[in-house]
Amino acid sequence: MVDEDYRDFGLAGELAATILEAGIEARYSRVCVESTIPFDQRRERQVLPSVKRITTAALTLLPA
């Protein structure tokens, strides 16, 4: 799952917590940033999930 929310208190975090509480083991990778999402569109694009960042994260989850 991918969303554009903050690391804490976002929808993806709630869904991940529900999955873990159900006892389902899941591999994951984060593409979030540890700062506030900027308002400026150029800077915003640098921190939001992108195809490249999502693909890179997904590839790290594949078995070797």
mmCIF file as Biopython writes it, N, C-alpha, C and O atoms, coordinates in Angstrom:
data_model
#
loop_
_atom_site.group_PDB
_atom_site.id
_atom_site.type_symbol
_atom_site.label_atom_id
_atom_site.label_alt_id
_atom_site.label_comp_id
_atom_site.label_asym_id
_atom_site.label_entity_id
_atom_site.label_seq_id
_atom_site.pdbx_PDB_ins_code
_atom_site.Cartn_x
_atom_site.Cartn_y
_atom_site.Cartn_z
_atom_site.occupancy
_atom_site.B_iso_or_equiv
_atom_site.auth_seq_id
_atom_site.auth_asym_id
_atom_site.pdbx_PDB_model_num
ATOM 1   N N  . MET A ? 1  ? 0.842  -1.157  0.000  1.0 0.0 1  A 1 
ATOM 2   C CA . MET A ? 1  ? 0.000  0.000   0.000  1.0 0.0 1  A 1 
ATOM 3   C C  . MET A ? 1  ? 0.892  1.226   0.000  1.0 0.0 1  A 1 
ATOM 4   O O  . MET A ? 1  ? 1.976  1.214   0.583  1.0 0.0 1  A 1 
ATOM 5   N N  . VAL A ? 2  ? 0.448  2.257   -0.636 1.0 0.0 2  A 1 
ATOM 6   C CA . VAL A ? 2  ? 1.200  3.504   -0.706 1.0 0.0 2  A 1 
ATOM 7   C C  . VAL A ? 2  ? 0.225  4.636   -0.432 1.0 0.0 2  A 1 
ATOM 8   O O  . VAL A ? 2  ? -0.870 4.669   -0.992 1.0 0.0 2  A 1 
ATOM 9   N N  . ASP A ? 3  ? 0.620  5.557   0.424  1.0 0.0 3  A 1 
ATOM 10  C CA . ASP A ? 3  ? -0.160 6.773   0.581  1.0 0.0 3  A 1 
ATOM 11  C C  . ASP A ? 3  ? 0.789  7.940   0.784  1.0 0.0 3  A 1 
ATOM 12  O O  . ASP A ? 3  ? 1.986  7.747   0.997  1.0 0.0 3  A 1 
ATOM 13  N N  . GLU A ? 4  ? 0.259  9.137   0.718  1.0 0.0 4  A 1 
ATOM 14  C CA . GLU A ? 4  ? 1.078  10.344  0.802  1.0 0.0 4  A 1 
ATOM 15  C C  . GLU A ? 4  ? 1.021  10.972  2.184  1.0 0.0 4  A 1 
ATOM 16  O O  . GLU A ? 4  ? 1.304  12.161  2.329  1.0 0.0 4  A 1 
ATOM 17  N N  . ASP A ? 5  ? 0.667  10.213  3.186  1.0 0.0 5  A 1 
ATOM 18  C CA . ASP A ? 5  ? 0.498  10.769  4.523  1.0 0.0 5  A 1 
ATOM 19  C C  . ASP A ? 5  ? 1.815  10.804  5.277  1.0 0.0 5  A 1 
ATOM 20  O O  . ASP A ? 5  ? 2.836  10.306  4.802  1.0 0.0 5  A 1 
ATOM 21  N N  . TYR A ? 6  ? 1.774  11.390  6.441  1.0 0.0 6  A 1 
ATOM 22  C CA . TYR A ? 6  ? 2.947  11.441  7.305  1.0 0.0 6  A 1 
ATOM 23  C C  . TYR A ? 6  ? 3.269  10.051  7.839  1.0 0.0 6  A 1 
ATOM 24  O O  . TYR A ? 6  ? 2.432  9.150   7.784  1.0 0.0 6  A 1 
ATOM 25  N N  . ARG A ? 7  ? 4.465  9.880   8.348  1.0 0.0 7  A 1 
ATOM 26  C CA . ARG A ? 7  ? 4.895  8.581   8.873  1.0 0.0 7  A 1 
ATOM 27  C C  . ARG A ? 7  ? 4.005  8.140   10.031 1.0 0.0 7  A 1 
ATOM 28  O O  . ARG A ? 7  ? 3.594  6.982   10.088 1.0 0.0 7  A 1 
ATOM 29  N N  . ASP A ? 8  ? 3.708  9.042   10.941 1.0 0.0 8  A 1 
ATOM 30  C CA . ASP A ? 8  ? 2.879  8.715   12.116 1.0 0.0 8  A 1 
ATOM 31  C C  . ASP A ? 8  ? 1.435  9.143   11.884 1.0 0.0 8  A 1 
ATOM 32  O O  . ASP A ? 8  ? 1.175  10.186  11.284 1.0 0.0 8  A 1 
ATOM 33  N N  . PHE A ? 9  ? 0.520  8.347   12.354 1.0 0.0 9  A 1 
ATOM 34  C CA . PHE A ? 9  ? -0.908 8.667   12.376 1.0 0.0 9  A 1 
ATOM 35  C C  . PHE A ? 9  ? -1.558 8.693   11.002 1.0 0.0 9  A 1 
ATOM 36  O O  . PHE A ? 9  ? -2.630 9.280   10.855 1.0 0.0 9  A 1 
ATOM 37  N N  . GLY A ? 10 ? -0.962 8.087   10.006 1.0 0.0 10 A 1 
ATOM 38  C CA . GLY A ? 10 ? -1.544 8.066   8.671  1.0 0.0 10 A 1 
ATOM 39  C C  . GLY A ? 10 ? -2.380 6.820   8.454  1.0 0.0 10 A 1 
ATOM 40  O O  . GLY A ? 10 ? -2.373 5.900   9.272  1.0 0.0 10 A 1 
ATOM 41  N N  . LEU A ? 11 ? -3.097 6.802   7.347  1.0 0.0 11 A 1 
ATOM 42  C CA . LEU A ? 11 ? -3.945 5.670   7.003  1.0 0.0 11 A 1 
ATOM 43  C C  . LEU A ? 11 ? -3.121 4.397   6.809  1.0 0.0 11 A 1 
ATOM 44  O O  . LEU A ? 11 ? -3.513 3.333   7.288  1.0 0.0 11 A 1 
ATOM 45  N N  . ALA A ? 12 ? -1.995 4.494   6.119  1.0 0.0 12 A 1 
ATOM 46  C CA . ALA A ? 12 ? -1.159 3.309   5.881  1.0 0.0 12 A 1 
ATOM 47  C C  . ALA A ? 12 ? -0.667 2.722   7.201  1.0 0.0 12 A 1 
ATOM 48  O O  . ALA A ? 12 ? -0.607 1.502   7.352  1.0 0.0 12 A 1 
ATOM 49  N N  . GLY A ? 13 ? -0.322 3.569   8.140  1.0 0.0 13 A 1 
ATOM 50  C CA . GLY A ? 13 ? 0.120  3.089   9.449  1.0 0.0 13 A 1 
ATOM 51  C C  . GLY A ? 13 ? -0.983 2.339   10.181 1.0 0.0 13 A 1 
ATOM 52  O O  . GLY A ? 13 ? -0.728 1.319   10.822 1.0 0.0 13 A 1 
ATOM 53  N N  . GLU A ? 14 ? -2.190 2.838   10.088 1.0 0.0 14 A 1 
ATOM 54  C CA . GLU A ? 14 ? -3.320 2.164   10.719 1.0 0.0 14 A 1 
ATOM 55  C C  . GLU A ? 14 ? -3.596 0.814   10.062 1.0 0.0 14 A 1 
ATOM 56  O O  . GLU A ? 14 ? -3.864 -0.173  10.747 1.0 0.0 14 A 1 
ATOM 57  N N  . LEU A ? 15 ? -3.530 0.776   8.741  1.0 0.0 15 A 1 
ATOM 58  C CA . LEU A ? 15 ? -3.730 -0.495  8.045  1.0 0.0 15 A 1 
ATOM 59  C C  . LEU A ? 15 ? -2.626 -1.492  8.388  1.0 0.0 15 A 1 
ATOM 60  O O  . LEU A ? 15 ? -2.897 -2.674  8.595  1.0 0.0 15 A 1 
ATOM 61  N N  . ALA A ? 16 ? -1.385 -1.016  8.448  1.0 0.0 16 A 1 
ATOM 62  C CA . ALA A ? 16 ? -0.271 -1.893  8.812  1.0 0.0 16 A 1 
ATOM 63  C C  . ALA A ? 16 ? -0.442 -2.422  10.229 1.0 0.0 16 A 1 
ATOM 64  O O  . ALA A ? 16 ? -0.185 -3.598  10.485 1.0 0.0 16 A 1 
ATOM 65  N N  . ALA A ? 17 ? -0.868 -1.573  11.145 1.0 0.0 17 A 1 
ATOM 66  C CA . ALA A ? 17 ? -1.092 -2.012  12.528 1.0 0.0 17 A 1 
ATOM 67  C C  . ALA A ? 17 ? -2.185 -3.078  12.590 1.0 0.0 17 A 1 
ATOM 68  O O  . ALA A ? 17 ? -2.062 -4.048  13.338 1.0 0.0 17 A 1 
ATOM 69  N N  . THR A ? 18 ? -3.231 -2.906  11.825 1.0 0.0 18 A 1 
ATOM 70  C CA . THR A ? 18 ? -4.321 -3.887  11.792 1.0 0.0 18 A 1 
ATOM 71  C C  . THR A ? 18 ? -3.819 -5.226  11.263 1.0 0.0 18 A 1 
ATOM 72  O O  . THR A ? 18 ? -4.180 -6.277  11.792 1.0 0.0 18 A 1 
ATOM 73  N N  . ILE A ? 19 ? -2.996 -5.193  10.232 1.0 0.0 19 A 1 
ATOM 74  C CA . ILE A ? 19 ? -2.433 -6.425  9.668  1.0 0.0 19 A 1 
ATOM 75  C C  . ILE A ? 19 ? -1.553 -7.129  10.701 1.0 0.0 19 A 1 
ATOM 76  O O  . ILE A ? 19 ? -1.656 -8.341  10.892 1.0 0.0 19 A 1 
ATOM 77  N N  . LEU A ? 20 ? -0.693 -6.364  11.361 1.0 0.0 20 A 1 
ATOM 78  C CA . LEU A ? 20 ? 0.197  -6.959  12.365 1.0 0.0 20 A 1 
ATOM 79  C C  . LEU A ? 20 ? -0.581 -7.484  13.567 1.0 0.0 20 A 1 
ATOM 80  O O  . LEU A ? 20 ? -0.252 -8.542  14.103 1.0 0.0 20 A 1 
ATOM 81  N N  . GLU A ? 21 ? -1.604 -6.757  13.990 1.0 0.0 21 A 1 
ATOM 82  C CA . GLU A ? 21 ? -2.419 -7.208  15.125 1.0 0.0 21 A 1 
ATOM 83  C C  . GLU A ? 21 ? -3.168 -8.499  14.796 1.0 0.0 21 A 1 
ATOM 84  O O  . GLU A ? 21 ? -3.490 -9.279  15.692 1.0 0.0 21 A 1 
ATOM 85  N N  . ALA A ? 22 ? -3.442 -8.723  13.515 1.0 0.0 22 A 1 
ATOM 86  C CA . ALA A ? 22 ? -4.107 -9.949  13.085 1.0 0.0 22 A 1 
ATOM 87  C C  . ALA A ? 22 ? -3.135 -11.122 13.008 1.0 0.0 22 A 1 
ATOM 88  O O  . ALA A ? 22 ? -3.542 -12.248 12.724 1.0 0.0 22 A 1 
ATOM 89  N N  . GLY A ? 23 ? -1.865 -10.864 13.255 1.0 0.0 23 A 1 
ATOM 90  C CA . GLY A ? 23 ? -0.863 -11.916 13.248 1.0 0.0 23 A 1 
ATOM 91  C C  . GLY A ? 23 ? -0.320 -12.261 11.875 1.0 0.0 23 A 1 
ATOM 92  O O  . GLY A ? 23 ? 0.337  -13.287 11.704 1.0 0.0 23 A 1 
ATOM 93  N N  . ILE A ? 24 ? -0.586 -11.421 10.910 1.0 0.0 24 A 1 
ATOM 94  C CA . ILE A ? 24 ? -0.089 -11.667 9.559  1.0 0.0 24 A 1 
ATOM 95  C C  . ILE A ? 24 ? 1.313  -11.091 9.434  1.0 0.0 24 A 1 
ATOM 96  O O  . ILE A ? 24 ? 1.530  -9.900  9.662  1.0 0.0 24 A 1 
ATOM 97  N N  . GLU A ? 25 ? 2.256  -11.939 9.072  1.0 0.0 25 A 1 
ATOM 98  C CA . GLU A ? 25 ? 3.622  -11.450 8.887  1.0 0.0 25 A 1 
ATOM 99  C C  . GLU A ? 25 ? 3.730  -10.787 7.520  1.0 0.0 25 A 1 
ATOM 100 O O  . GLU A ? 25 ? 3.342  -11.366 6.505  1.0 0.0 25 A 1 
ATOM 101 N N  . ALA A ? 26 ? 4.253  -9.588  7.505  1.0 0.0 26 A 1 
ATOM 102 C CA . ALA A ? 26 ? 4.363  -8.858  6.248  1.0 0.0 26 A 1 
ATOM 103 C C  . ALA A ? 26 ? 5.729  -8.184  6.161  1.0 0.0 26 A 1 
ATOM 104 O O  . ALA A ? 26 ? 6.248  -7.672  7.152  1.0 0.0 26 A 1 
ATOM 105 N N  . ARG A ? 27 ? 6.288  -8.193  4.986  1.0 0.0 27 A 1 
ATOM 106 C CA . ARG A ? 27 ? 7.524  -7.445  4.741  1.0 0.0 27 A 1 
ATOM 107 C C  . ARG A ? 27 ? 7.125  -6.070  4.254  1.0 0.0 27 A 1 
ATOM 108 O O  . ARG A ? 27 ? 6.130  -5.918  3.545  1.0 0.0 27 A 1 
ATOM 109 N N  . TYR A ? 28 ? 7.892  -5.077  4.629  1.0 0.0 28 A 1 
ATOM 110 C CA . TYR A ? 28 ? 7.536  -3.729  4.211  1.0 0.0 28 A 1 
ATOM 111 C C  . TYR A ? 28 ? 8.778  -2.867  4.059  1.0 0.0 28 A 1 
ATOM 112 O O  . TYR A ? 28 ? 9.858  -3.206  4.543  1.0 0.0 28 A 1 
ATOM 113 N N  . SER A ? 29 ? 8.604  -1.777  3.394  1.0 0.0 29 A 1 
ATOM 114 C CA . SER A ? 29 ? 9.644  -0.772  3.225  1.0 0.0 29 A 1 
ATOM 115 C C  . SER A ? 29 ? 8.974  0.588   3.261  1.0 0.0 29 A 1 
ATOM 116 O O  . SER A ? 29 ? 7.863  0.752   2.758  1.0 0.0 29 A 1 
ATOM 117 N N  . ARG A ? 30 ? 9.640  1.554   3.848  1.0 0.0 30 A 1 
ATOM 118 C CA . ARG A ? 30 ? 9.069  2.896   3.944  1.0 0.0 30 A 1 
ATOM 119 C C  . ARG A ? 30 ? 9.711  3.813   2.907  1.0 0.0 30 A 1 
ATOM 120 O O  . ARG A ? 30 ? 10.916 3.753   2.662  1.0 0.0 30 A 1 
ATOM 121 N N  . VAL A ? 31 ? 8.889  4.655   2.310  1.0 0.0 31 A 1 
ATOM 122 C CA . VAL A ? 31 ? 9.401  5.683   1.415  1.0 0.0 31 A 1 
ATOM 123 C C  . VAL A ? 31 ? 9.030  7.068   1.929  1.0 0.0 31 A 1 
ATOM 124 O O  . VAL A ? 31 ? 9.118  8.062   1.207  1.0 0.0 31 A 1 
ATOM 125 N N  . CYS A ? 32 ? 8.613  7.112   3.192  1.0 0.0 32 A 1 
ATOM 126 C CA . CYS A ? 32 ? 8.199  8.388   3.775  1.0 0.0 32 A 1 
ATOM 127 C C  . CYS A ? 32 ? 9.418  9.223   4.160  1.0 0.0 32 A 1 
ATOM 128 O O  . CYS A ? 32 ? 10.548 8.736   4.195  1.0 0.0 32 A 1 
ATOM 129 N N  . VAL A ? 33 ? 9.156  10.468  4.442  1.0 0.0 33 A 1 
ATOM 130 C CA . VAL A ? 33 ? 10.199 11.366  4.924  1.0 0.0 33 A 1 
ATOM 131 C C  . VAL A ? 33 ? 9.930  11.662  6.393  1.0 0.0 33 A 1 
ATOM 132 O O  . VAL A ? 33 ? 8.808  11.501  6.872  1.0 0.0 33 A 1 
ATOM 133 N N  . GLU A ? 34 ? 10.941 12.084  7.084  1.0 0.0 34 A 1 
ATOM 134 C CA . GLU A ? 34 ? 10.814 12.356  8.508  1.0 0.0 34 A 1 
ATOM 135 C C  . GLU A ? 34 ? 10.531 13.828  8.795  1.0 0.0 34 A 1 
ATOM 136 O O  . GLU A ? 34 ? 10.706 14.281  9.926  1.0 0.0 34 A 1 
ATOM 137 N N  . SER A ? 35 ? 10.103 14.565  7.798  1.0 0.0 35 A 1 
ATOM 138 C CA . SER A ? 35 ? 9.858  15.992  7.986  1.0 0.0 35 A 1 
ATOM 139 C C  . SER A ? 35 ? 8.447  16.337  7.522  1.0 0.0 35 A 1 
ATOM 140 O O  . SER A ? 35 ? 7.729  15.490  6.990  1.0 0.0 35 A 1 
ATOM 141 N N  . THR A ? 36 ? 8.070  17.572  7.727  1.0 0.0 36 A 1 
ATOM 142 C CA . THR A ? 36 ? 6.775  18.052  7.278  1.0 0.0 36 A 1 
ATOM 143 C C  . THR A ? 36 ? 6.758  18.133  5.758  1.0 0.0 36 A 1 
ATOM 144 O O  . THR A ? 36 ? 7.755  18.512  5.142  1.0 0.0 36 A 1 
ATOM 145 N N  . ILE A ? 37 ? 5.649  17.785  5.164  1.0 0.0 37 A 1 
ATOM 146 C CA . ILE A ? 37 ? 5.527  17.867  3.713  1.0 0.0 37 A 1 
ATOM 147 C C  . ILE A ? 37 ? 5.426  19.344  3.331  1.0 0.0 37 A 1 
ATOM 148 O O  . ILE A ? 37 ? 4.521  20.040  3.793  1.0 0.0 37 A 1 
ATOM 149 N N  . PRO A ? 38 ? 6.335  19.825  2.499  1.0 0.0 38 A 1 
ATOM 150 C CA . PRO A ? 38 ? 6.340  21.245  2.149  1.0 0.0 38 A 1 
ATOM 151 C C  . PRO A ? 38 ? 5.152  21.638  1.265  1.0 0.0 38 A 1 
ATOM 152 O O  . PRO A ? 38 ? 4.589  20.802  0.558  1.0 0.0 38 A 1 
ATOM 153 N N  . PHE A ? 39 ? 4.790  22.887  1.315  1.0 0.0 39 A 1 
ATOM 154 C CA . PHE A ? 39 ? 3.692  23.412  0.503  1.0 0.0 39 A 1 
ATOM 155 C C  . PHE A ? 39 ? 4.152  23.701  -0.919 1.0 0.0 39 A 1 
ATOM 156 O O  . PHE A ? 39 ? 3.392  23.513  -1.869 1.0 0.0 39 A 1 
ATOM 157 N N  . ASP A ? 40 ? 5.380  24.153  -1.069 1.0 0.0 40 A 1 
ATOM 158 C CA . ASP A ? 40 ? 5.935  24.473  -2.385 1.0 0.0 40 A 1 
ATOM 159 C C  . ASP A ? 40 ? 5.908  23.222  -3.257 1.0 0.0 40 A 1 
ATOM 160 O O  . ASP A ? 40 ? 6.423  22.178  -2.857 1.0 0.0 40 A 1 
ATOM 161 N N  . GLN A ? 41 ? 5.307  23.317  -4.457 1.0 0.0 41 A 1 
ATOM 162 C CA . GLN A ? 41 ? 5.118  22.135  -5.294 1.0 0.0 41 A 1 
ATOM 163 C C  . GLN A ? 41 ? 6.418  21.457  -5.690 1.0 0.0 41 A 1 
ATOM 164 O O  . GLN A ? 41 ? 6.475  20.228  -5.734 1.0 0.0 41 A 1 
ATOM 165 N N  . ARG A ? 42 ? 7.450  22.212  -5.976 1.0 0.0 42 A 1 
ATOM 166 C CA . ARG A ? 42 ? 8.738  21.609  -6.362 1.0 0.0 42 A 1 
ATOM 167 C C  . ARG A ? 42 ? 9.291  20.783  -5.205 1.0 0.0 42 A 1 
ATOM 168 O O  . ARG A ? 42 ? 9.734  19.652  -5.403 1.0 0.0 42 A 1 
ATOM 169 N N  . ARG A ? 43 ? 9.266  21.336  -4.023 1.0 0.0 43 A 1 
ATOM 170 C CA . ARG A ? 43 ? 9.780  20.600  -2.854 1.0 0.0 43 A 1 
ATOM 171 C C  . ARG A ? 43 ? 8.848  19.467  -2.457 1.0 0.0 43 A 1 
ATOM 172 O O  . ARG A ? 43 ? 9.299  18.422  -1.988 1.0 0.0 43 A 1 
ATOM 173 N N  . GLU A ? 44 ? 7.558  19.672  -2.641 1.0 0.0 44 A 1 
ATOM 174 C CA . GLU A ? 44 ? 6.593  18.626  -2.317 1.0 0.0 44 A 1 
ATOM 175 C C  . GLU A ? 44 ? 6.856  17.379  -3.162 1.0 0.0 44 A 1 
ATOM 176 O O  . GLU A ? 44 ? 6.824  16.262  -2.647 1.0 0.0 44 A 1 
ATOM 177 N N  . ARG A ? 45 ? 7.117  17.570  -4.459 1.0 0.0 45 A 1 
ATOM 178 C CA . ARG A ? 45 ? 7.405  16.434  -5.346 1.0 0.0 45 A 1 
ATOM 179 C C  . ARG A ? 45 ? 8.636  15.653  -4.891 1.0 0.0 45 A 1 
ATOM 180 O O  . ARG A ? 45 ? 8.725  14.448  -5.126 1.0 0.0 45 A 1 
ATOM 181 N N  . GLN A ? 46 ? 9.579  16.326  -4.247 1.0 0.0 46 A 1 
ATOM 182 C CA . GLN A ? 46 ? 10.806 15.660  -3.797 1.0 0.0 46 A 1 
ATOM 183 C C  . GLN A ? 46 ? 10.558 14.727  -2.622 1.0 0.0 46 A 1 
ATOM 184 O O  . GLN A ? 46 ? 11.328 13.788  -2.419 1.0 0.0 46 A 1 
ATOM 185 N N  . VAL A ? 47 ? 9.502  14.959  -1.841 1.0 0.0 47 A 1 
ATOM 186 C CA . VAL A ? 47 ? 9.280  14.144  -0.652 1.0 0.0 47 A 1 
ATOM 187 C C  . VAL A ? 47 ? 8.115  13.167  -0.775 1.0 0.0 47 A 1 
ATOM 188 O O  . VAL A ? 47 ? 8.051  12.195  -0.023 1.0 0.0 47 A 1 
ATOM 189 N N  . LEU A ? 48 ? 7.197  13.404  -1.703 1.0 0.0 48 A 1 
ATOM 190 C CA . LEU A ? 48 ? 6.080  12.477  -1.856 1.0 0.0 48 A 1 
ATOM 191 C C  . LEU A ? 48 ? 6.545  11.193  -2.540 1.0 0.0 48 A 1 
ATOM 192 O O  . LEU A ? 48 ? 7.536  11.205  -3.270 1.0 0.0 48 A 1 
ATOM 193 N N  . PRO A ? 49 ? 5.836  10.086  -2.308 1.0 0.0 49 A 1 
ATOM 194 C CA . PRO A ? 49 ? 6.210  8.845   -2.981 1.0 0.0 49 A 1 
ATOM 195 C C  . PRO A ? 49 ? 6.209  9.034   -4.499 1.0 0.0 49 A 1 
ATOM 196 O O  . PRO A ? 49 ? 5.292  9.636   -5.057 1.0 0.0 49 A 1 
ATOM 197 N N  . SER A ? 50 ? 7.221  8.524   -5.142 1.0 0.0 50 A 1 
ATOM 198 C CA . SER A ? 50 ? 7.324  8.605   -6.597 1.0 0.0 50 A 1 
ATOM 199 C C  . SER A ? 50 ? 7.457  7.189   -7.146 1.0 0.0 50 A 1 
ATOM 200 O O  . SER A ? 50 ? 7.730  6.247   -6.402 1.0 0.0 50 A 1 
ATOM 201 N N  . VAL A ? 51 ? 7.266  7.052   -8.437 1.0 0.0 51 A 1 
ATOM 202 C CA . VAL A ? 51 ? 7.403  5.733   -9.062 1.0 0.0 51 A 1 
ATOM 203 C C  . VAL A ? 51 ? 8.791  5.167   -8.780 1.0 0.0 51 A 1 
ATOM 204 O O  . VAL A ? 51 ? 8.926  3.987   -8.457 1.0 0.0 51 A 1 
ATOM 205 N N  . LYS A ? 52 ? 9.812  5.994   -8.899 1.0 0.0 52 A 1 
ATOM 206 C CA . LYS A ? 52 ? 11.185 5.527   -8.677 1.0 0.0 52 A 1 
ATOM 207 C C  . LYS A ? 52 ? 11.390 5.067   -7.233 1.0 0.0 52 A 1 
ATOM 208 O O  . LYS A ? 52 ? 11.945 3.993   -7.001 1.0 0.0 52 A 1 
ATOM 209 N N  . ARG A ? 53 ? 10.949 5.867   -6.265 1.0 0.0 53 A 1 
ATOM 210 C CA . ARG A ? 53 ? 11.136 5.505   -4.850 1.0 0.0 53 A 1 
ATOM 211 C C  . ARG A ? 53 ? 10.324 4.266   -4.479 1.0 0.0 53 A 1 
ATOM 212 O O  . ARG A ? 53 ? 10.794 3.420   -3.718 1.0 0.0 53 A 1 
ATOM 213 N N  . ILE A ? 54 ? 9.115  4.159   -5.009 1.0 0.0 54 A 1 
ATOM 214 C CA . ILE A ? 54 ? 8.273  2.993   -4.721 1.0 0.0 54 A 1 
ATOM 215 C C  . ILE A ? 54 ? 8.879  1.740   -5.352 1.0 0.0 54 A 1 
ATOM 216 O O  . ILE A ? 54 ? 8.935  0.692   -4.709 1.0 0.0 54 A 1 
ATOM 217 N N  . THR A ? 55 ? 9.331  1.837   -6.597 1.0 0.0 55 A 1 
ATOM 218 C CA . THR A ? 55 ? 9.935  0.696   -7.280 1.0 0.0 55 A 1 
ATOM 219 C C  . THR A ? 55 ? 11.191 0.231   -6.552 1.0 0.0 55 A 1 
ATOM 220 O O  . THR A ? 55 ? 11.382 -0.968  -6.347 1.0 0.0 55 A 1 
ATOM 221 N N  . THR A ? 56 ? 12.045 1.171   -6.161 1.0 0.0 56 A 1 
ATOM 222 C CA . THR A ? 56 ? 13.264 0.822   -5.427 1.0 0.0 56 A 1 
ATOM 223 C C  . THR A ? 56 ? 12.931 0.110   -4.125 1.0 0.0 56 A 1 
ATOM 224 O O  . THR A ? 56 ? 13.547 -0.902  -3.790 1.0 0.0 56 A 1 
ATOM 225 N N  . ALA A ? 57 ? 11.957 0.639   -3.393 1.0 0.0 57 A 1 
ATOM 226 C CA . ALA A ? 57 ? 11.557 0.015   -2.130 1.0 0.0 57 A 1 
ATOM 227 C C  . ALA A ? 57 ? 10.977 -1.378  -2.366 1.0 0.0 57 A 1 
ATOM 228 O O  . ALA A ? 57 ? 11.276 -2.307  -1.616 1.0 0.0 57 A 1 
ATOM 229 N N  . ALA A ? 58 ? 10.149 -1.532  -3.401 1.0 0.0 58 A 1 
ATOM 230 C CA . ALA A ? 58 ? 9.536  -2.821  -3.694 1.0 0.0 58 A 1 
ATOM 231 C C  . ALA A ? 58 ? 10.586 -3.863  -4.074 1.0 0.0 58 A 1 
ATOM 232 O O  . ALA A ? 58 ? 10.483 -5.025  -3.679 1.0 0.0 58 A 1 
ATOM 233 N N  . LEU A ? 59 ? 11.589 -3.450  -4.837 1.0 0.0 59 A 1 
ATOM 234 C CA . LEU A ? 59 ? 12.637 -4.383  -5.252 1.0 0.0 59 A 1 
ATOM 235 C C  . LEU A ? 59 ? 13.455 -4.882  -4.061 1.0 0.0 59 A 1 
ATOM 236 O O  . LEU A ? 59 ? 13.958 -6.005  -4.087 1.0 0.0 59 A 1 
ATOM 237 N N  . THR A ? 60 ? 13.592 -4.061  -3.019 1.0 0.0 60 A 1 
ATOM 238 C CA . THR A ? 60 ? 14.340 -4.510  -1.831 1.0 0.0 60 A 1 
ATOM 239 C C  . THR A ? 60 ? 13.576 -5.605  -1.077 1.0 0.0 60 A 1 
ATOM 240 O O  . THR A ? 60 ? 14.169 -6.327  -0.276 1.0 0.0 60 A 1 
ATOM 241 N N  . LEU A ? 61 ? 12.278 -5.734  -1.323 1.0 0.0 61 A 1 
ATOM 242 C CA . LEU A ? 61 ? 11.473 -6.737  -0.628 1.0 0.0 61 A 1 
ATOM 243 C C  . LEU A ? 61 ? 11.463 -8.091  -1.319 1.0 0.0 61 A 1 
ATOM 244 O O  . LEU A ? 61 ? 11.049 -9.090  -0.730 1.0 0.0 61 A 1 
ATOM 245 N N  . LEU A ? 62 ? 11.915 -8.126  -2.559 1.0 0.0 62 A 1 
ATOM 246 C CA . LEU A ? 62 ? 11.931 -9.402  -3.297 1.0 0.0 62 A 1 
ATOM 247 C C  . LEU A ? 62 ? 13.022 -10.317 -2.761 1.0 0.0 62 A 1 
ATOM 248 O O  . LEU A ? 62 ? 14.105 -9.856  -2.402 1.0 0.0 62 A 1 
ATOM 249 N N  . PRO A ? 63 ? 12.737 -11.611 -2.707 1.0 0.0 63 A 1 
ATOM 250 C CA . PRO A ? 63 ? 13.767 -12.547 -2.253 1.0 0.0 63 A 1 
ATOM 251 C C  . PRO A ? 63 ? 14.966 -12.541 -3.208 1.0 0.0 63 A 1 
ATOM 252 O O  . PRO A ? 63 ? 14.818 -12.355 -4.416 1.0 0.0 63 A 1 
ATOM 253 N N  . ALA A ? 64 ? 16.124 -12.744 -2.650 1.0 0.0 64 A 1 
ATOM 254 C CA . ALA A ? 64 ? 17.365 -12.726 -3.462 1.0 0.0 64 A 1 
ATOM 255 C C  . ALA A ? 64 ? 17.483 -13.943 -4.325 1.0 0.0 64 A 1 
ATOM 256 O O  . ALA A ? 64 ? 18.458 -14.084 -5.063 1.0 0.0 64 A 1 
#
